[in-house]
Amino acid sequence: MSAVLLVIHMILAAAIIGLVLLQRSEGGGLGIGGGGGGMGGFASPQSTANLLTRATWVCVACFFATSLILGIMAGHVTSSKTSILDKLDAPVAAETKPAPIVPAAPVTE
């Protein structure tokens, strides 16, 4: 469940970035979506700006909601009674020494 929610969260992040870059520039930004005609005469520049603004706000609200849900889910997973500091006192398993590296014999021709 959390993996699906995380994928949705990442898609929303990419959508927000795209929507912000498409919006009309008002002060030196990228303003990729600015200019006359917008969608080839399909919509006026003002209605296109309103649509992009609303879509951005919807994506931001969904992003905020998924952030809260992921935070709550992470809190439930780590709410066990053991602490990470308690694991430091546990004995470490016996370490094995790696086998020595033997250089290869030189090849004679």
N, C-alpha and C positions, 0 to 999 in steps of 0.2 A: 504494500500500500504506500509506504513512504517513498519507494523508488518511483512509482507512478506520479506521486505528488511532486517529487523533486524534478522530474522531467517536465511536468506542466509548469513548474516554477521557472525553469530555465527557458522554456518557450515564451513565457510571459515577459521575462527579462529581455529577450531578443526582440520581441514585438514592441516593447516600450522604446528600446533604442531605435528601431526602425521608424516608429511613429514620430518620435521627437525629431529625427533627421529629416523626415518628410515635411514637417511643418514649415510655414513661411518664415523667413528670416526677418527680424525686426531690428537687428542691431549688429550685423556682422557675423552671424552664425552661418551654418552651411546652407540652410534654406533650399534644400533640393526640390521641395514641392512648390516653391514660390514661382511667380511669373504669371503671365497672362494665359488664359485658356485652360490651365490646369489639366483636365482630362479630355482635351480635344473638344471642348464645347459641351461636354456632358453635364457639367455643373458649374455654377459660378464660383469664382475664387472665394467668396465669403462662405458659401455653403460647404465648400470643400474644407475650408479652415475649421468651420464648426464641426464637421464630421470627424476630422482628424483630432480635434480637441476632445470631443466626446469619447472617441475610441481610446485615446490616450488615458483619459480618466478611468474608463472601465478597466483597462489593462492594469493601471496602477492600483485600483481597488482590489482586483483579483490577486495581484502580486502581494499586496499587503495581507490579504486573507490567507494566502498560501504560506507566507512567512510566519504568521501567527500559528497556523496549524502545524507546520513543521517544527516550530519551537516547542509547542505543547507535546507533540509526539516524541521529541528528543528528551524532554523532561521526564516523560513516563518511562522511557527506556532506561534512563540512568538513575532512576529514583530508588535503586536498590540500597540496602542498608550498609553495604560495604563501600569503603572509600578507596580511591586509587592509592592513597598513602598507606593503607593497610596492606596492600600488595607488596610494598617495598620491604616489609619485615619478613616476608616469606622467604624460606631458603631457596637459593638458586640451584637448579639442577646441575649435576656434575658436568663440567665442560670437557669435551673431548679435544685432544690435540690433533690438528690436521697432519696428515701424512707428509713427511718431508718430500720436497720436490727434488727429483733426481734428474740432472741434466742428461740430455740425450747424447749418446756416443757420436763422435764426429764421423761423418761418412767419408770413406777413402775411396778413391777411384783407381 
